[in-house]
């Protein structure tokens, strides 16, 4: 199986579309103010301030997908898998949609796993492995 390095496969197109949808949801959340704020100052806005540009960069890179771009997508989605909330502290790097599974039930200490991010991370890893397995066609002269 050989893939031209600059063409997007149908599988990669699905990953691009999912990332674009989540980017759009993240922008909508940012401009409508429909997100929870924990902490003070600029700290609560850091996940969106970092996540949205990272998602934009990922989308741009996925227009001409490479193995490196797909590995970046794997890392981007892997960072969104876990979230933890302690009293007055929150770690939750999310851009877009999520389906959380709570690992703990204690209201003072909540650990959750984003099941959508788990699936998308695996899909990006599979796409990156497929890109690596594909041998470029030799140029004929």
N, C-alpha and C positions, 0 to 999 in steps of 0.2 A: 504494500500500500504506500503510495507516494503522494505527498501533498505539496502543492506549490506554497512556498513560504509566505507569500503575500495575500493569498486567498483565504477567506474565512470558510470553514466547514459549517454544516448545518448545526452541529453540536456547539461550535464556538459562537454561532449566531444566537443560539438560545442563551448562552452565558452572557453575551453582549446585551441582549434584550432584557435579561433579568437585572443586570447591573444598571442599565439605563433606567429601568422602572424604579429601582431603589434610589438612584440618584435623584430622579424627579420627586419621589416621596420625601427625600431628605431636604431638597430645596423648598418644597411646599411647607414642610414642618418648620423650617427656618424662618420663612417669611410670614407664616400665620401665627407663629409663637405657640404652637401646640406641642410643647415638650416640657418635661419636668425639669426643674432647676434645683440642684443640690449644691450647696456651698455658696461661696461669695466671690465677687469679682469676675474675672474672665474664665476661671476654671470650669464652670459648668458648660461653657460654650466651646471648649477645646475639642471635644469629640466631633462636633459638626464642623468646626473650623479646620480640623485636620482631615476628617473623613470625606467631606465634599470635594475638596481639591484632589485628594487621592483617588476618589471614584472618577472624577473627571479625567485625570491622567490615565487611569486604567481604561476608561472608555476610548480615549484617543489612541492608546497603544493597541487596543483590540481591533481597531479598524484595519490594521495590517498585522495580524497576530503572529507572534513569535513565541518560542518556548519561554523566553524570559518574561514576556508580557503575561503569559498564562501562569507562570510561577508567581509573579507579582499579584495576580488575581487570587491565587491560592493563599498567599500571605494576607492579603487584604481581607478576605472572607474568614480566614482562620482567627484573625484578631477579634472578630465579632461573635465568636462562639460562646465565650464565657462572660458572665457579668456577676459582680458581687456588690452588695450594698451593706455597709456597716452603718451604725448610727452616725449621721452627718457626713458620710463619705459614700461615694459611688464610683465604681468602675463599670462603665457601660459604653463601649465603643460600638455604636450602631449607626448605620446609614440606611434608612429605609425600613422595610418590613421585617418582622421577626415573629417566631413562634417559640415562646419560652417554656422550658420545662424546669420547674423548681426542684433543685436538689435538696434544699433545706426548707423547713416550715417555720423556723423561728422568725418572728417579725423583726427582731433586732439584727439578724444576720441572715441575709438572703443570698444564696448562690443559685444562679440559673444558667441553663444551657440553651442557646438559640438553635433549635433543630433545623431551621431553614439554612442557617449559616453552615451547619455541619454538612448538609447535603450539597450545597453550592461549593464548599471547599473541596469536597471529594470530586465533584464534577470538574472543577478547574484542574485538580491534580491529574485526573484521567486525561483531560484535553492536553495538558503539558506532556504527559507520558506518550500520548499519540504523536505529538509534534516531534518528540525526541526519537521515536521509533521510525518515523518516516524518513526515508533517505532522499535527499535532493536528486532530481534527475540530472544525469550528466549532459553537458552541453554537446551538441553534435555539430560538427563543422564540415 
